[in-house]
Amino acid sequence: MRIAEAGIDQSANLTGLMRESNKLNPYHEQLARPEICRFFGIVVAMYYKEHNPPHFHVRYGDQKAEIDIRRLCLLAGKLPPRALGLVIEWATQHQDDLMEDWELARQDAELKSLAPLE
């Protein structure tokens, strides 16, 4: 039996399939977790509609971490001490900007890119 004969809405079915396939699409995942900065091999990103407390995600090589924006401390994960120090130094310089991006992410709005640590 064909989909149309079964009375199934093809557009709704296609939308569902696209949603399922996008879960596996790395490009779509990148859109859900925009990169806001990159420096010294460290990638800083923030998810949309994320849970509290306000935080951002860091990736350095194979290691990942979450950093609390208000307290500027490690929430989860692990980074080498030198990389963690660089991230905290960068976050100190951009704490207000990070909170602004946090609020934008909670509203599904476009995030601002932030200047790297130099």
C-alpha positions in Angstrom: 0.0 0.0 0.0 1.3 3.4 -0.9 1.6 6.2 1.7 -1.0 8.4 -0.1 -3.5 5.5 -0.3 -3.1 4.9 3.4 -4.1 8.5 4.1 -0.7 9.4 5.7 0.4 13.0 5.3 3.6 12.7 3.3 4.9 16.1 4.3 4.6 15.3 8.0 6.2 11.9 7.4 9.1 13.6 5.5 9.5 16.2 8.2 9.8 13.4 10.8 12.4 11.6 8.7 14.4 14.8 8.2 14.4 15.4 12.0 15.6 11.8 12.6 18.3 12.1 9.9 19.5 15.5 11.3 20.2 13.9 14.6 23.1 12.1 12.9 24.2 15.1 10.8 27.3 16.8 12.2 26.4 20.1 10.5 23.1 20.2 12.2 24.7 19.4 15.5 27.1 22.3 15.0 24.0 24.6 14.6 22.6 23.3 17.9 25.9 24.1 19.6 27.4 27.2 18.0 31.1 27.8 18.4 31.6 31.2 20.0 35.4 31.2 20.1 38.5 29.3 19.2 42.1 29.9 20.5 45.2 27.8 21.0 43.3 24.6 19.9 40.5 25.3 22.4 37.0 25.4 21.1 34.3 27.2 23.1 30.7 26.6 22.4 27.2 27.0 23.9 24.1 24.9 23.5 20.7 26.4 22.9 18.1 26.2 25.7 20.6 24.7 28.1 20.0 23.9 31.8 21.2 26.1 34.6 23.6 27.2 36.0 24.8 29.4 33.1 27.8 27.7 31.5 29.7 27.1 28.3 31.3 24.0 26.8 35.0 23.6 26.0 36.7 21.1 23.8 40.4 20.6 23.7 41.6 17.6 21.7 39.7 14.6 23.1 38.8 16.3 26.3 35.6 18.2 27.1 34.5 20.4 30.0 31.7 22.7 31.1 32.6 26.0 32.8 30.3 27.9 35.1 30.1 31.5 33.8 29.3 33.2 37.1 31.8 31.4 39.3 34.4 30.7 36.5 35.0 27.2 37.7 34.8 23.7 36.2 31.4 22.2 36.4 32.0 18.9 34.6 34.6 17.2 32.5 38.3 17.6 32.5 41.0 19.7 30.8 44.7 19.8 31.2 45.7 22.4 33.8 47.3 24.7 31.3 44.2 24.6 29.0 41.9 25.1 31.9 44.0 28.1 33.0 43.7 29.7 29.5 40.0 29.1 29.4 39.5 30.7 32.8 41.7 33.7 31.8 39.6 34.1 28.6 36.3 33.7 30.4 37.3 36.4 32.9 37.8 38.8 30.1 34.5 37.9 28.5 32.3 37.1 31.5 29.6 39.8 30.6 29.6 38.7 27.0 29.2 35.1 28.0 26.2 35.9 30.1 24.7 37.8 27.2 25.3 34.9 24.9 23.8 32.6 27.6 20.6 34.7 27.5 20.5 34.7 23.7 20.9 30.9 23.7 18.0 30.5 26.1 15.9 32.5 23.6 17.1 30.5 20.5 18.7 33.7 19.2 21.9 34.0 17.3 25.0 34.1 19.5 27.8 36.6 19.3 31.3 35.4 18.5 33.9 36.5 21.1 37.5 37.5 20.6 40.1 34.9 21.3 42.7 35.0 24.0 45.9 36.5 22.6 
